Amino acid sequence: MTNYYLTSIILSLFFSTTLAAQQMPIDFSESAENFSVWGLSTFAKRPSPTDSSNIVGEFFHGASAAEQGYFIDLTRPIDLNSQSTITLLFYAFDPNTHTVTLKLERGDNGNIQITNSISSQTTWSTMSFDFSTIGASGNYNRLTILIDNGNATPGTFLIDSIDDGSTPTNPNAIDVVYSDLVWSDEFDVDGAVNPTQWHHQTQVIIPGQGWANGELQHYTNRLVNSFVENGNLHIVAKRETHVDQGLTKEFTSARLNSKFAFTYGRVDVKAKLPLGNGTWPAIWTLGKNINERGAYWQTQGFGTTSWPACGEIDIMEHGLHAPNHTSSAIHTTSSSGSTVNSASQEISDVVNNYHVYSLNWSPNQRWLKNDIAKLLNLS
Ligand SMILES: [Ca+2]
């Protein structure tokens, strides 16, 4: 028999799936500062010929007049309303005059571009692109570079310090720190789980079969599977033959839904976890609108939306990876099941150590973290 302690919070949520990318200015010192290419172009990073400690971008223009170029998608858009000029450093190995086109795409307005010429053999030269000269404004999320556009002569060029004048922000900073306590359970009254705070979800969600994810257990509302003792919620998975709803299962456990829903805020859950084959403790959230049989908000008339359109934020799961690797994930219509929006991390002895597993969900961020490190942010 394994004892473990967990809670689950159900909340409403909305979703977007933009993964963290890169922000201006770009000096190629960060691993994410990579340009994507199309056509015959290639991109690489290398030391500057004039300063081996400075990493710069190497842009190769292929031997074809076919469409080719380079682009990078930005986490934080270029804002032409506050700064209209973008500068960069350009380096060529040959004495010829070259054109550099800076194109801004995926923005508030249509795509815009400025082309300038330069000859800069074996020296770094500053190029300036003033988008106010073409009356451009608004925010743009993609920066595209074309070198010698339409020219069939191959060449290798270096670029560094692409700068729109903005101040970089720490992409790992939590933008809103929530500190007003609005709901909690410290599990300080021994006995049954507080029914004003918690709903036992026991009705199988797939009639005649059971639960999703190949779960072998029945979830029950019996004290043997969930109870409060010595300041802890205990959720107990047991090997026992149990018949319910016409289904015979060889294991039992408990699944609790909070009777509290919210949009934005922070959830902290302090817990110890079980270890061993077959255990899969989870602290997770589902949209309040999920139309899942027997789920608390479904029984209250809010179930309108199927998974994954209802959204799901998994604060902590254990058992999907190596022992002591807890994971976090977000499921949306664009990525669910084996979602790409997941991360795992080894932490120390999840069985004997309490760790705090957290979600910090602001209008612009959804951070999933534990007391050791931040795991995943979808902005
Ligand atoms: Ca650099």
Boltz pocket constraint, residues with backbone or C-beta under 6 A from the ligand:
constraints:
  - pocket:
      binder: B
      contacts: [[A, 27], [A, 28], [A, 29], [A, 54], [A, 55], [A, 56], [A, 160], [A, 161]]
      max_distance: 6.0
